Amino acid sequence: MKVQVLVRLKAGVLDVQGKAVEHGLQGIGFNEIANVRVGKLVELEISAGGEEEARSKAEEMCQKLLVNPIIENYEIRTIS
């Protein structure tokens, strides 16, 4: 089963990469944008008996490696 994990910095955490993208876009004329945030998308192919098991395994992976829970939030999506 294909699983996507979307990881983003928590509100209030300075997103240096987002600020760099924001300044770059403004530098090429996109002045109407503000508050750019950059995240990461991790796609996994998980061998599992079903969606619930795949989500459970992805949750464990997030807690153990993929996410820093102090500064990041995440969302798990399963893809059919």
Buried (B, 14 or more C-beta within 10 A) or exposed (E): BEBBBEBBBEEEBEBEBBBEBBEEBBEEEEEEEEEBBBBBEBEBEBEBEEEEEBBBBBBEBBEEEBBEEEEBBBEBEBEE
